[in-house]
C-alpha cells in the first residue's frame, strides 16, 4: 500500500468494524441466536456452531460501544508513541500510555466477566476456553524444565550462504510446490514482516521477508506461514463464514505453523530431501557440506534479547516472561514504572543475559501498544499443541521420516485435515487435543522434544 | 489474485453491491435526499452535490431488485459463454445470450425512462446528461471527416527495440516520477490488461502490461493510466465519498488519460525530453536515431481489426461502428443474427478491411457480455473532450512545447487541477467543457488535431 494511504484505509477499516459490530450486537441478531439456542433437533455440529455464535455474541455485547471507541482511539495513539519510545529507547515516554492501557484492560476484563482471574477474560478472546490456572500449570512445568537446559544446550553457529532475494523466492516457491501448497489458491510475496493472510478459503496468501536474511531462515519462515495457510485452506469451504469454517483459536492456528516449521522443517528427514536440491543450486557454498553439519547449523541454542529471533529452546521462555508480567500488571502486583527492572531481572534469571536498553527489552514488541493483552501465551500454546499432535502423528506413521525424506508430504496433509482442519471450530481447543491424543493438554511432549533434541 | 479465488470473490462483491443498493434505495436515504432537495440556503456546490445525489438515487430506485438480480445472473453466465464463443470463433453460441442481453437492455431503458431515444437511458449511466441526438451529431461529423483520411494518412512502421520487462518498468517508473506521479499515493505494477484502480484519494494505483510489448507502447500505456490516476489524485480529498469528490463521467475521465497519452505523450516536445534518456539507456538500438524518424515510428495510421490496438485515426471509427450497432440492436432495427454481417460491411466501409473471423470482429470486446451497453461512446468522447480542453490549454500556454521539452510538467497539473480535477462532479460534463472553453461540446478541435497530425 502506498505510504500516504494509511489514514483513509484506517477510516475504512473502522467503518467496516463498526458496521459489523452493529449487526453482530443488534436485537435481530440476538433474537436469532436465542432462537437457535432453544432450537430442538439440531445436529451435533450445528449445536457446536450455535455455541460459538453465542459465545462470540456475548463477548461483543458485553463491551459498551463507548468503551470500544475509547479503546480504539487509545491504541491508535499508543502505537505511535510506542514507536517513538522504542526508537529513542525512552520507556518514560511510553509509561503513561501503558498505564492507561492497563486501566482499559482491567475494565475490559470486568465488562467481559471472569470466574477466577481477570486474565481469564482477556486470554479467552484469543484462546477460547483456556484458563489462567491451566496456563500457570503448563508454563511453570515448561519453565522448570527448560530454564536449566539453556546453559548446557547444543551451541552452534548459523550456517550462511550468499543468495539473492530472487534465488530465495525461487527456492521457497519450489519448496512450497513440493510440500503441497496450492498456488491456484494462494501466492508467495515479500513483505517486511512475514505473514499469512486469508481472504476466504480459496485465497490464502503468504509472504516471506523482503529484507532477505539467510536462505535457511527464509525457508523456515515460509514453512511457518505455509502451515498457517494449509490450515485455512483446509477449513471446509462450504462452512465459510460460520464457526464450522473457522479456525479454533490462535493457539491451534500456531500449532499448524509450528508443526510444519519445527517438526517437519527442522527435521533431518526434511533436509535429506531438500539439501541435495540446494546443493545443486548453490554448488560452491554447499557442495561439500555433510547433512550432520548442516543440521548443527540449523538447530542450536543461543540466548538472545529479541523474541522473534529466538531459537526453539529459549523462545518459550521469552513468552513466559511476558505472560507473567501481563498478569502482574493486570492485578496491580507490578507497577508500570517497575516494568523495565522486572523485565531485566527475569531475562537474567531465565536466559542468563541482560538487555542494555529497553528497546532490546520491554519495548521490543508491538502487542502492548495495540492492546493485544492475553495474546502472547498463544505462541507457546502453539508449540505445546503441535508437540502433543506430533506425538500421535509419529506413532501413527512410524516411517514418517523415510516418507518425508523421499518427498512424500501428502500423508501429512491427510492426517492434519482429518484431525484438525476439517473440524473448523466444532471442538474447543481443549476438546480437540483430547480427541486427537486421548489426553488433556500437557506440556510433556513439548518438553520431551526440546530435551531430546537440544541436550 | 489466485485463479481459484474468483467465485467467492464474486459472491463477496455481490454482497457488498446488494448492501450498498439496499442503503442507497432505503426510505431513510430517500427522505434525506428529499429533505436536501427542499433545503434552503445551500451553497452552489452543495446544490450541485444534492443534484447528483438525487440523480443517482432516481437511477438506483428505478430498477427493481428482481431485475438487478436477473441482470447480474445473466451477465455472469454471458461472460463465460462469450469467452468460449470468442475462443472458438462461434458466434452462434453467443447469439441467444446476446438476444437476452438486448432484451434486458430494452427493459432497463424502459425502467429508467427517456425522452427521445431508449439509448439515452443507457448512455446516461456512464455519461450523465449526454443525449443520443448529441452523440449522433458529434459522431457523424467525426465519421464524415475521418473516414476519407484513413487511406491517405501517414503510413509507417512501429519502432521496436529489445527490452526486458524489468527495463520497461524502470523506464516507466522514472517517467512517472518526472511527470509528477506521486508514489506516496500510488504504485506501478504489471497485469495482463493495464488499468488504473483508485481505492481512495491517497491510494490510486496503475498497471502496465505484464506480457511486455514494445517499450514505447508500454510508456504510452503508462501515460494513459497516469492520466486517469492524476484525475483521481486531484479530486478534493475532503469531499471523498460525495459527488464533489467524484469524477464527472467516464468521458471526462477518459479525457484525462487521452490528454496525457496523446496530446503530451505523442508530442515531439515530450520526446525531446525523454528520447535522450532512452538513448543513454539503450545506446545500441537508439543511439543514432533522429527525433524525426523516431516520431514517424510512433505516429502513423494502419487500419487493423482490434480496437485496443488501433492508431489515433482509426480508433474513433472502431467506436462509432459499435455505437451505431448498439443503437440499431436496441431499437430492433438490426437483428442479432445479422450482427456479423453488419459488422464486417461497416469495417469494410470505414477502414477498408474485413475481418476473417468473428473473433477478430464482433466477438472481440467483453462489453456486450458484461452488459456495458452505452459505454463505448465514452472512449471517443474522451478524445473529443481532451482536444477541446487542449485547445484552451495550448492558447493559455503558447510555450508549452518548450516547457515540456525541458521537463517541466507542473504547469500542466496546475491547469488541469484548476479547470477539471478540483471541481469533482460540481458541473456536468457539458457545463464543464463550456466553462473551460466557452463553447458547447464540439468534435472540431479533435478533427483538426487528427487532420493536421496525420495528413
Boltz contact constraints between the chains, C-beta under 6 A:
constraints:
  - contact:
      token1: [A, 2]
      token2: [B, 184]
      max_distance: 6.0
  - contact:
      token1: [A, 2]
      token2: [B, 185]
      max_distance: 6.0
  - contact:
      token1: [A, 2]
      token2: [B, 186]
      max_distance: 6.0
  - contact:
      token1: [A, 2]
      token2: [B, 203]
      max_distance: 6.0
  - contact:
      token1: [A, 3]
      token2: [B, 184]
      max_distance: 6.0
  - contact:
      token1: [A, 4]
      token2: [B, 184]
      max_distance: 6.0
  - contact:
      token1: [A, 4]
      token2: [B, 185]
      max_distance: 6.0
  - contact:
      token1: [A, 4]
      token2: [B, 202]
      max_distance: 6.0
  - contact:
      token1: [A, 5]
      token2: [B, 202]
      max_distance: 6.0
  - contact:
      token1: [A, 5]
      token2: [B, 203]
      max_distance: 6.0
  - contact:
      token1: [A, 8]
      token2: [B, 200]
      max_distance: 6.0
  - contact:
      token1: [A, 8]
      token2: [B, 202]
      max_distance: 6.0
  - contact:
      token1: [A, 184]
      token2: [B, 2]
      max_distance: 6.0
  - contact:
      token1: [A, 184]
      token2: [B, 3]
      max_distance: 6.0
  - contact:
      token1: [A, 184]
      token2: [B, 4]
      max_distance: 6.0
  - contact:
      token1: [A, 185]
      token2: [B, 2]
      max_distance: 6.0
  - contact:
      token1: [A, 185]
      token2: [B, 4]
      max_distance: 6.0
  - contact:
      token1: [A, 186]
      token2: [B, 2]
      max_distance: 6.0
  - contact:
      token1: [A, 200]
      token2: [B, 8]
      max_distance: 6.0
  - contact:
      token1: [A, 202]
      token2: [B, 4]
      max_distance: 6.0
  - contact:
      token1: [A, 202]
      token2: [B, 5]
      max_distance: 6.0
  - contact:
      token1: [A, 202]
      token2: [B, 8]
      max_distance: 6.0
  - contact:
      token1: [A, 203]
      token2: [B, 2]
      max_distance: 6.0
  - contact:
      token1: [A, 203]
      token2: [B, 5]
      max_distance: 6.0
